[in-house]
Amino acid sequence: RILCLDKLYAMWNSIFKEHSQKYPNCEGFLVFDEDKEEIRGFACRERAKCLHCDYTSTMYTLYEEVEGPIRGRRAAKINVGLHTALSQISIGYISLRRLLLACNIPAPSESGLIHTANKILPTIKEENEHDMLQRCEQIKEINKNKGAAIPNSIDVQVDSCYNNPFYSGIGNTPFQPATQVFTAVAEDVTNKHMIIGLNVENKLCSKGNHLKVTRQSDGSNFCCAGECGATIPMEANIGNEKAWSKSIFKSLKEQADIEVKGITTDPDSAAFKAAEELYREDVTSTEPEHFIDARHFSQNHRKNVRRNAELMKCIPAPTKAQKTKLQSRLALDYVE
């Protein structure tokens, strides 16, 4: 059990005093009444009993509670802190339970963890969105101090990542192998490159096969309202960086009055087209400018040089292995 020491000390001091007053001649052992304990995630409420007499104590809360204006039972700080940490690392509930059980620590059930997460994660999302709005205000203030003509026009970096790379599905599935996409926009004004915009889409739904399917106005299928975990239908193009970036740029304009000017992306990204489209639609007044990420640009050139079959014929080496080695070195020198 994971217990708050201060509350544990207070519990036993109170129990020892109460037991000695009610049963002054009893010399029995006081232990936890495990049959009556209440466990909520990592938090627990316990009571004590005497192995010799009939003494039982009241229930004691052995965890710290989150302060708030709500009435009734409050959330445990340890449970809130757990889900806050899990939202920032790649470990899942199954792996967490495996680690705890390997250490002989009672682990919460997977369904209980998911139930708690569904209550805590929306609050974490709201706090992150509020923090990104504050960052936007800081950036505008920095531009004002620099004497920028348009303080709310900033340079950004945009990229998307997927839970599975697209090339991993070649020969294995006719569908896109990725089911989750994460698009981030980072400011390019300071050397911190703070995240100021996020968009997360997924095609995952654990309840979709068990619920009544309804057809939307656009012809796509979704589960019943409020039950579906997917944000986009299965037939949608999850690699549509233009749509994901456009959603972020539009949100930045509406909520923080931020317009993107210089956009740095990898060569195959369509994020710039999203900003260009918003400019043509008069949603933004700043004409965007496109820049290519030097790392991706040089990496593409290195791959092209290394895979050039005609170039290998010109390399003076007796064996193919030596030619391949020299060609790889040439490709590396070329981009550096």
N, C-alpha and C positions, 0 to 999 in steps of 0.2 A: 504494500500500500504506500502511496505517496501522501504524506500528511504534513500539515503546517505545524512546525514545532511549537510555536507560541500558543496555538490553540490546544495542542496536545498537552503541554505543561499545565495549562489552565484547567483542562478536563480532569487530569489525574489528581491535581491538588484539590479540586472541588469534590471529586469522588472519594478520596481518602478521608476527607473531613466529614462528609455526609455518612459514609459507611461506619466510621468510628462512633458517630453520634447515635445512629439508629441501632447498631449492634456492637455495643462497647466490649462485649466478651468474645466476639468472633475473631479468630486468627486465620481465617481462610484466605486463599489467593483471589485477587481481583484480576479478571481477564476480560478481553473484548468478547462481547456476545456476537459471534460471527453469524449466527442464524438470523439476527435482526439488523445486520448492517445494510446500509443503503449506498449503492455505488452509482455514480453518474459520471461516466467517462473516467477521468483520473481522480475526481473528487469523491469523497465518501463521508457519510455520517455514521457514527458509531455510538454504542452504549456499552457499559461495563456490567458485569455480573460477578457475584461471588460464588466460588465453587463449593463453599461450605454452608452458607446460609441462603436465605431467599432474597438477598439484596439485588436489585437491578436499578441502574441509574436511568436518567432521562437521556434522550438522544442529543449528541453533540455534533456540531458542524465542524469538521476538521479541515476546512479549506477556506481560503480567502475569497470573498465575493466581489463581483464587479459593482462598483457604486453607480447608482442611477436613480431616476425619478419614478421608475416603474414599481408597481405594487406586486406583492407575491414573491415567489422564489426567484432569486437572482442567479445569474450565471457564475460559474467558478472561474477565477482568474487563470487557473492552470489549463482549463479547457479552451478558453479564448486564446491564450498564448500559444497553445499547441497548434491550433488551426491557423493562427497568424504566421507561425514559422513554416508550417506545411505549405502555405500559399507561396512561399518564397524559394522553396527547394523542389527538387524533382522526385522526391520520395513519395510513394503513395500509401494508402491505408493498409494494404496487404503487407507491404514491406515494413511499415511501422509496427504492425502487430507481430510480425516475425521477429523483429529485433527485441521487442519487449518480452515476448515469450521465451526467447533464447536467454535472456537475462533473468528469467524466473520472476518477471513482473506481470501481474494480472493486466491483460490488455483489454481495452474496450472493444465491443463488438463492431464489426464493419458497418452494419446498418446504423448503429448509434453514432459512429463517427460521421457518417454521411448526413444524418439528421441534424447534428450539431453544426456541421459545415454549412448546410443550407440556411441556417439562421445567422451565422457569423460572417460568411463571405460577402453578402450584400453590403454589410457595414464597412468591410475592408475596401470594397470597390468604391464606395462613396468617399472614403477618406483619401484614396489614391486619386480620384478625380478632383477632389478639392485641392490636393497638394499640387497637381499638375496645373490647375488654374493659378495658384499662387506663383508657380515658377514662370508662367506666362507674364504675370504682372512684374516679376523681377526682371525679366528680359526686356520688357518695354521700358522699365526704369533705367536699365543699363544703356539702352539705345539713346534715351533722352540725355543721359549724362555724357554720352559720346558726341552729342550734337547731331544725331541722325535726322535727316529731313523727314522721314516717315518712321517713327519709332515702332509702330506695330507691324512693319514689314521686315521679316527676318529670313535668314538662310537656315535650311534644315537638311537633315539626312533621313532617308526613308529606306526601309527594307522589310521584307517579310520572311518568316521562317515557318517550317512545317514539321509535323511530328514524324513524317516519313518523306524522304526525298522522292521526287517524281520518277527518277530513273530506276528506282527499286521495283517498280511495277512492270517493267518491260518483260514480256513473256510470262508473267504470272497472273495478271488480272486485266480485263478490258477497261476497268474503272481507274480513276486516279487513286494511287495508294494512300495519299494524304487525306486525313479526316479532320485535321485541326490546322488552322492557320493563325499566326500571330503577327500583326503588322505594327511596327513602332515608328514614331517620328521623334527624332532627337534634334534639339536646337543646335545650330552651328555658330552661335554668337560667342559663347564662352568656351573655355577649354575643358569644362566639365561635361559638355554634350548631354545635358539633362533631357530625360524623356518628357515630352509635353503632350503626346497624343498616342493612344492605343486603340487597336481594334482587334477583337478576337472572334473568330467564327469557327463553327464545328458542325459536323454531320452526325454526331453521336447521340443516340437516344436509347436508353436501356428499356424504356417502356413502350416503344413504338410497335413492337410485335404483339403486345398484349392489349392494346387499346383500340377503340374504334377510330378508323382513319377518316379524316374529313378532307375534302378537296378545297383548296384556296381559290381565290378569284383569278390568280395567274396560272392555274392548272396544276400547281405543285401539291404534293401530299404532305400533310403534317398530322401529328397526333392531336388529340383534343387540346383545346386552348389551356395553357397553364401546366400541362403535363409533359410536353415535348422538351427534351433537352437539347435538340438540334436547333441551330439558328439559321441554317440554310438547308434546302432540300438536297437529297442525294444526287440529283441530276445537275446541280449547279456546278459551275467551274470554280473550284476552290483556289485556283491559281490566278484569279482575277485581281491582281494587285491594283489595277486602276480603280475598281469599285471600293476596295478597302481603303485606299489612300484618299479617295474623294470623300468618303464618309468622315475621315479624320480632319481633312482640310476644312470641310464645311462646318464641322463642330468647333474647330478652333476659331473660325470667323464668327460664328453665332454666339459662343459662350465667352471667349476671351478677346475678341476683336483682333485676332492675329491673322495676318496674311503671309503666305509663303512667297519668297522671291527667288532665291537660289536654291535649287533642289539637287542634292547629290544622291545618286542611286547607282546600282550595278547596271551593266550594259543592257541586260534583258528585262529591266523593270519598266512598267507602264505607269509609274506613279507621277511622272512629269505630265503625262497626258491628262491625268485627273486635274492637276492644277491648271493646266492650259484650258481645259473644258470649263472649269469654274470661272476663269477669266473671260472667256467668250460669252458665258451666260450672264455676265455682269454681277455675279455673286461676289467676286473680289475685284478690286481696282488696280492691283499690282500685277504687271505682266511677269510671269515666271521665267526663269532661266535655268537651263539644264546643265548639270555637271556630271561627269562619269567618275565613279570611285576608282582611284588609282590602283588599289589593290586588285580588284576584280579585273580591271582593264589589263594590267600587266600579267595577271594569272592566265587570262584567255590567250594572250600573245605567246606566253611560254608554252601552253599546251599546243598551240598551232605549230610552233617551231619544232617541238619535240615529236609531233606526229606527221611531219612533212616527209613523205616517202621520197620525193625528188631530191630533197636536201641530203638524205642518207646516201644517195648514189654518189654525191660529190665528196663525201668524207673519205680521206685516204687512210683506210684501216683494213687489215687483212680479214678480220672476222666480223660477223654481224653484231656480236656482243660488244666488241670494241667500238663499232660505229654507233651503236645505240648509246653507249656511255658518253662518247664525245658529243653526240647530238644533244643529249640531256644537259651537258655542261654548257654547250653553246646557247641553248634555250634559256638557261639560268642567267648567263652573262648578258644575253640580249635584253632582258627586262630590267636588269640592274644598272 
